[in-house]
Amino acid sequence: MINELASRFRNFRNRQRVINELSSLDDRQLADIGVSRGDIRRAVSFGRI
C-alpha cells in the first residue's frame, strides 16, 4: 500500500513537472510539438506527451 501511494505521488510530481516545463514554452514552440496552451494539462494527463 505504501509503495502504491509513493508511486502515485511520483507520477503526480512528474506530470506537474512536465506541465510546468510545457507552460514555460511560448505559443510557437507549443505549436511546433502540436499542443495548444489550453491543451497542456489534457495532453499530459492522457499521455499525448
C-alpha angles and dihedrals in degrees: 000000000000090000091053091050092048091049092051091049092050090050091049092050091048092051090049091050092052091046090051092048093049091046089058091060120093121244093261092054091048090050089052089061093041100252130117121212092251092054099053097100093043093047092051095042095050096041102252087130 
